Amino acid sequence: MLYIILGIVALLLVHAWVMSTKPRKINWAASHVVITGGSSGIGLCTALMAVKRGAHVTILARNVEKLKAAQKTLESARVNGVSGHYCC
């Protein structure tokens, strides 16, 4: 019975500690993000999110045509002239 009570107390303490920590803010302007599969889908959405926040972005893709289309999309979403690298 004592072990159950100690286990519950330990879980409550860990839960309280996790809930009390604040998420760190990321300095996106000082970040370089490399995304594989960045020409479409989740990869492209992630790249757009990073570009809009000011990060330098490198996307990698297998299809050159999709990569060029993604490049145009990302360049139109740039903030403050931040450039990126786009590779295939």
KESE-139494 format. One record per residue (C-alpha): residue number from 1; residue in three letters; x, y, z. Coordinates in steps of 0.5 Angstrom, whole numbers, plus 2048, in hexadecimal, padded with zeros to 3 digits. Each point is the difference from the previous one (the first is absolute). Example, Ala and Ser with C-alpha at 12.3 -4.5 7.8 and 13.67 -1.06 7.14 Angstrom:
// KESE-139494
<rec num="1" residuo="ALA" x="819" y="7F7" z="810"/>
<rec num="2" residuo="SER" x="802" y="807" z="7FE"/>
***
This chain:
// KESE-139494
<rec num="1" residuo="MET" x="800" y="800" z="800"/>
<rec num="2" residuo="LEU" x="806" y="805" z="802"/>
<rec num="3" residuo="TYR" x="803" y="7FF" z="7F9"/>
<rec num="4" residuo="ILE" x="7F9" y="801" z="7FC"/>
<rec num="5" residuo="ILE" x="800" y="807" z="804"/>
<rec num="6" residuo="LEU" x="807" y="802" z="7FF"/>
<rec num="7" residuo="GLY" x="7FF" y="7FE" z="7F8"/>
<rec num="8" residuo="ILE" x="7FA" y="805" z="800"/>
<rec num="9" residuo="VAL" x="803" y="805" z="804"/>
<rec num="10" residuo="ALA" x="806" y="800" z="7FB"/>
<rec num="11" residuo="LEU" x="7FC" y="800" z="7FA"/>
<rec num="12" residuo="LEU" x="7FC" y="806" z="803"/>
<rec num="13" residuo="LEU" x="807" y="803" z="801"/>
<rec num="14" residuo="VAL" x="802" y="7FF" z="7F9"/>
<rec num="15" residuo="HIS" x="7FA" y="802" z="7FD"/>
<rec num="16" residuo="ALA" x="800" y="807" z="804"/>
<rec num="17" residuo="TRP" x="807" y="801" z="7FD"/>
<rec num="18" residuo="VAL" x="7FF" y="7FF" z="7F9"/>
<rec num="19" residuo="MET" x="7FA" y="804" z="800"/>
<rec num="20" residuo="SER" x="804" y="806" z="804"/>
<rec num="21" residuo="THR" x="805" y="800" z="7FA"/>
<rec num="22" residuo="LYS" x="7FF" y="805" z="7FB"/>
<rec num="23" residuo="PRO" x="802" y="7FF" z="7F9"/>
<rec num="24" residuo="ARG" x="806" y="803" z="7FD"/>
<rec num="25" residuo="LYS" x="800" y="805" z="7FB"/>
<rec num="26" residuo="ILE" x="804" y="7FF" z="7FA"/>
<rec num="27" residuo="ASN" x="804" y="805" z="7FC"/>
<rec num="28" residuo="TRP" x="7FE" y="7FE" z="7F9"/>
<rec num="29" residuo="ALA" x="804" y="806" z="7FD"/>
<rec num="30" residuo="ALA" x="806" y="7FC" z="802"/>
<rec num="31" residuo="SER" x="7FE" y="7F9" z="7FE"/>
<rec num="32" residuo="HIS" x="801" y="7FC" z="7FA"/>
<rec num="33" residuo="VAL" x="7FB" y="7FB" z="7FF"/>
<rec num="34" residuo="VAL" x="801" y="7FA" z="7FB"/>
<rec num="35" residuo="ILE" x="7FA" y="7FC" z="7FE"/>
<rec num="36" residuo="THR" x="800" y="7FA" z="7FC"/>
<rec num="37" residuo="GLY" x="7FA" y="7FF" z="7FB"/>
<rec num="38" residuo="GLY" x="7FF" y="807" z="800"/>
<rec num="39" residuo="SER" x="7FD" y="801" z="7FA"/>
<rec num="40" residuo="SER" x="7F8" y="7FE" z="802"/>
<rec num="41" residuo="GLY" x="7FC" y="7FE" z="806"/>
<rec num="42" residuo="ILE" x="802" y="801" z="807"/>
<rec num="43" residuo="GLY" x="807" y="801" z="7FE"/>
<rec num="44" residuo="LEU" x="7FE" y="806" z="7FC"/>
<rec num="45" residuo="CYS" x="7FC" y="803" z="805"/>
<rec num="46" residuo="THR" x="805" y="7FF" z="805"/>
<rec num="47" residuo="ALA" x="805" y="804" z="7FB"/>
<rec num="48" residuo="LEU" x="7FB" y="805" z="800"/>
<rec num="49" residuo="MET" x="7FF" y="801" z="807"/>
<rec num="50" residuo="ALA" x="807" y="801" z="801"/>
<rec num="51" residuo="VAL" x="801" y="805" z="7FA"/>
<rec num="52" residuo="LYS" x="7FA" y="804" z="803"/>
<rec num="53" residuo="ARG" x="804" y="800" z="807"/>
<rec num="54" residuo="GLY" x="806" y="802" z="7FD"/>
<rec num="55" residuo="ALA" x="805" y="7FA" z="800"/>
<rec num="56" residuo="HIS" x="804" y="7FE" z="7FA"/>
<rec num="57" residuo="VAL" x="7FE" y="7FA" z="7FD"/>
<rec num="58" residuo="THR" x="803" y="7FA" z="7FC"/>
<rec num="59" residuo="ILE" x="7FB" y="7FC" z="7FC"/>
<rec num="60" residuo="LEU" x="802" y="7F9" z="7FD"/>
<rec num="61" residuo="ALA" x="7FB" y="7FC" z="7FB"/>
<rec num="62" residuo="ARG" x="801" y="7FB" z="7FB"/>
<rec num="63" residuo="ASN" x="7FC" y="803" z="7FB"/>
<rec num="64" residuo="VAL" x="803" y="807" z="7FD"/>
<rec num="65" residuo="GLU" x="7F9" y="802" z="7FD"/>
<rec num="66" residuo="LYS" x="7FD" y="800" z="806"/>
<rec num="67" residuo="LEU" x="806" y="803" z="804"/>
<rec num="68" residuo="LYS" x="800" y="806" z="7FB"/>
<rec num="69" residuo="ALA" x="7F9" y="801" z="801"/>
<rec num="70" residuo="ALA" x="801" y="800" z="808"/>
<rec num="71" residuo="GLN" x="806" y="804" z="7FF"/>
<rec num="72" residuo="LYS" x="7FB" y="806" z="7FD"/>
<rec num="73" residuo="THR" x="7FB" y="7FF" z="806"/>
<rec num="74" residuo="LEU" x="805" y="800" z="805"/>
<rec num="75" residuo="GLU" x="803" y="807" z="7FD"/>
<rec num="76" residuo="SER" x="7F9" y="803" z="7FF"/>
<rec num="77" residuo="ALA" x="7FF" y="7FF" z="808"/>
<rec num="78" residuo="ARG" x="807" y="802" z="802"/>
<rec num="79" residuo="VAL" x="801" y="805" z="806"/>
<rec num="80" residuo="ASN" x="805" y="806" z="800"/>
<rec num="81" residuo="GLY" x="804" y="7FD" z="7FA"/>
<rec num="82" residuo="VAL" x="802" y="7FA" z="803"/>
<rec num="83" residuo="SER" x="802" y="7FB" z="7FB"/>
<rec num="84" residuo="GLY" x="800" y="7F9" z="800"/>
<rec num="85" residuo="HIS" x="804" y="7FA" z="7FC"/>
<rec num="86" residuo="TYR" x="7FC" y="7FB" z="7FC"/>
<rec num="87" residuo="CYS" x="803" y="7F9" z="7FE"/>
<rec num="88" residuo="CYS" x="7FE" y="7FA" z="7FC"/>
***
